Amino acid sequence: MKKRRFPRRSIENVRDEGQVTPCLGLFLVLFLSTLLVSYLQMEMIRSSSRYLEDALAASGLASALIDVREYGSTHVVRIPDGTAAYERYCGALRANLGLDENWECENGKLISGQVKLENYTIYNVSGERVEACRLDRGREEWFGGKKGEIYAPNGQLVERTGVYGEISYPVKGILGLTVTARKGKLVDIVGEK
């Protein structure tokens, strides 16, 4: 009776293949493709960061309109006219990044939208005193402190006269994901000794 109700199956006749190998292979392919897409996205952001860091440094140096008479007599590098330096920085930044009148990049590969100038600050260092002027669309905000106590927004200690510029920009990813990135650079202006 037991043999009729529950007949025993022969091991030799069973030829069902397991599903572990195809599932594991599919998981491995999906994992590696996700890893590859993430790596490509990070490399795009890294390359745009390097490109923008160079453009910010060149724009900062272009906006360094120092007082030549003061430098000639006291050897102190000072940027007296913040508004003129700000206007020159904006023009140099547009030229270095290849931006149009709306501050949008023409090719759209590294920068896929409008670039915004978030922060432009001039640091004048003379002796042990630091004077800083933050400019925002024609509005000036002055502050200061002792040398060794003032830091730029990127965390870099201000030791010499310099210009800090920070921009934000959208970066379009591989799968259509758009991320807003920020990049800031402090450029020191050093005279000859």
C-alpha positions as CSV (number, residue, x, y, z in Angstrom):
1,M,0.0,0.0,0.0
2,K,2.7,2.4,0.9
3,K,4.4,1.7,-2.4
4,R,1.3,2.7,-4.4
5,R,0.5,5.9,-2.6
6,F,4.0,7.3,-2.6
7,P,6.0,5.7,-5.4
8,R,9.7,6.1,-5.1
9,R,11.3,8.0,-7.9
10,S,14.4,6.7,-9.4
11,I,17.4,9.0,-9.2
12,E,18.7,7.8,-12.6
13,N,15.6,9.1,-14.5
14,V,15.7,12.6,-13.0
15,R,17.5,15.0,-15.3
16,D,16.3,18.4,-14.0
17,E,19.2,20.9,-14.1
18,G,19.5,23.4,-11.2
19,Q,18.7,27.1,-11.7
20,V,21.6,28.3,-9.5
21,T,24.2,28.7,-12.3
22,P,22.1,30.9,-14.6
23,C,20.8,33.0,-11.7
24,L,24.3,33.5,-10.3
25,G,25.5,34.5,-13.8
26,L,22.7,37.0,-14.2
27,F,23.4,38.5,-10.8
28,L,27.1,38.8,-11.6
29,V,26.4,40.5,-15.0
30,L,23.9,43.0,-13.4
31,F,26.3,43.7,-10.5
32,L,29.3,44.4,-12.9
33,S,27.2,46.6,-15.2
34,T,26.0,48.6,-12.2
35,L,29.5,48.9,-11.0
36,L,30.7,50.0,-14.5
37,V,28.0,52.7,-14.8
38,S,28.8,54.0,-11.4
39,Y,32.5,54.2,-12.2
40,L,31.9,56.0,-15.5
41,Q,29.6,58.5,-13.7
42,M,32.4,59.2,-11.1
43,E,35.0,59.6,-13.9
44,M,32.7,62.2,-15.6
45,I,32.3,64.2,-12.4
46,R,36.1,63.9,-11.7
47,S,37.1,65.1,-15.2
48,S,34.6,68.0,-15.0
49,S,36.0,68.9,-11.6
50,R,39.6,69.1,-12.9
51,Y,38.5,71.1,-15.9
52,L,36.5,73.6,-13.8
53,E,39.3,73.9,-11.2
54,D,41.7,75.1,-14.0
55,A,39.1,77.5,-15.3
56,L,38.5,78.9,-11.8
57,A,42.2,79.3,-11.2
58,A,42.7,81.1,-14.5
59,S,39.7,83.4,-13.9
60,G,40.9,84.2,-10.3
61,L,44.3,85.2,-11.7
62,A,42.6,87.3,-14.4
63,S,40.6,89.2,-11.8
64,A,43.6,90.1,-9.6
65,L,43.7,93.8,-10.3
66,I,46.3,94.9,-7.7
67,D,47.2,98.4,-6.7
68,V,50.6,98.8,-8.5
69,R,51.5,102.1,-6.7
70,E,51.0,100.5,-3.3
71,Y,52.9,97.4,-4.3
72,G,55.8,99.5,-5.7
73,S,56.2,101.5,-2.5
74,T,55.3,98.9,0.2
75,H,55.5,95.5,-1.6
76,V,52.0,94.7,-0.3
77,V,49.7,93.0,-2.8
78,R,46.3,94.5,-2.5
79,I,43.1,94.4,-4.6
80,P,41.4,97.7,-3.9
81,D,38.5,97.8,-6.4
82,G,36.3,94.8,-5.7
83,T,33.6,95.7,-8.3
84,A,36.1,95.9,-11.2
85,A,37.7,92.6,-10.1
86,Y,34.2,90.9,-9.9
87,E,33.3,92.1,-13.4
88,R,36.6,90.9,-14.7
89,Y,36.2,87.5,-13.0
90,C,32.8,87.0,-14.5
91,G,34.1,87.8,-18.0
92,A,37.1,85.6,-17.6
93,L,35.0,82.7,-16.2
94,R,32.5,83.0,-19.2
95,A,35.4,82.9,-21.6
96,N,37.3,80.1,-19.9
97,L,34.3,77.8,-19.7
98,G,32.9,78.7,-23.1
99,L,29.6,80.1,-21.7
100,D,27.0,82.1,-23.6
101,E,25.0,85.2,-22.4
102,N,22.8,82.9,-20.2
103,W,25.8,81.3,-18.6
104,E,25.1,78.0,-20.3
105,C,27.8,75.8,-21.8
106,E,27.5,75.3,-25.6
107,N,28.7,71.7,-25.8
108,G,26.8,70.4,-22.7
109,K,29.0,67.4,-22.1
110,L,30.7,68.3,-18.9
111,I,28.3,71.1,-17.9
112,S,24.7,70.4,-18.9
113,G,22.9,73.6,-17.8
114,Q,23.3,77.0,-16.4
115,V,26.4,77.9,-14.3
116,K,25.8,80.0,-11.2
117,L,28.5,82.0,-9.5
118,E,27.7,81.2,-5.8
119,N,30.6,83.0,-4.1
120,Y,33.2,85.5,-5.1
121,T,35.4,86.8,-2.2
122,I,38.6,88.9,-2.3
123,Y,41.1,88.5,0.6
124,N,43.6,91.3,1.2
125,V,46.4,90.4,3.6
126,S,48.7,93.0,5.0
127,G,50.9,92.1,7.9
128,E,48.9,90.1,10.4
129,R,45.5,91.5,9.3
130,V,43.1,90.0,6.7
131,E,40.3,92.1,5.1
132,A,37.8,90.2,3.0
133,C,35.1,91.5,0.7
134,R,32.4,89.1,-0.6
135,L,30.7,90.4,-3.7
136,D,27.3,89.2,-4.9
137,R,25.8,90.9,-8.0
138,G,27.0,94.4,-7.1
139,R,26.5,94.1,-3.3
140,E,29.6,94.2,-1.1
141,E,30.0,92.6,2.3
142,W,33.2,93.4,4.3
143,F,34.6,91.4,7.1
144,G,38.0,90.7,8.5
145,G,40.2,89.1,11.2
146,K,43.7,88.1,12.1
147,K,46.0,86.2,9.8
148,G,45.7,82.5,10.6
149,E,42.1,82.7,11.7
150,I,40.3,83.4,8.3
151,Y,39.4,80.4,6.2
152,A,38.0,80.3,2.6
153,P,34.7,78.5,2.2
154,N,36.5,75.5,0.8
155,G,38.4,75.1,4.2
156,Q,41.7,76.5,2.9
157,L,43.6,78.9,5.3
158,V,44.0,82.4,3.9
159,E,47.7,83.4,4.3
160,R,48.2,85.7,1.3
161,T,46.1,88.1,-0.8
162,G,43.9,86.1,-3.0
163,V,40.6,85.6,-4.8
164,Y,38.1,82.8,-4.0
165,G,35.5,81.8,-6.6
166,E,32.8,79.1,-6.3
167,I,30.3,78.0,-8.9
168,S,27.5,75.5,-9.1
169,Y,26.6,73.6,-12.3
170,P,24.5,70.7,-13.3
171,V,26.2,67.5,-14.6
172,K,24.1,65.0,-16.6
173,G,24.9,61.4,-15.9
174,I,25.0,58.2,-18.0
175,L,21.4,57.2,-17.3
176,G,19.9,60.7,-17.6
177,L,20.4,61.5,-13.9
178,T,21.3,65.2,-13.4
179,V,23.3,66.1,-10.3
180,T,24.1,69.7,-9.2
181,A,27.8,70.0,-8.4
182,R,29.8,72.8,-6.7
183,K,33.4,73.7,-7.2
184,G,35.4,76.4,-5.4
185,K,39.0,77.5,-5.8
186,L,41.2,80.0,-3.8
187,V,43.9,81.6,-5.8
188,D,46.8,83.3,-4.0
189,I,48.3,86.4,-5.6
190,V,52.0,86.6,-4.7
191,G,54.4,89.4,-5.6
192,E,58.0,89.0,-6.5
193,K,60.6,89.4,-3.7
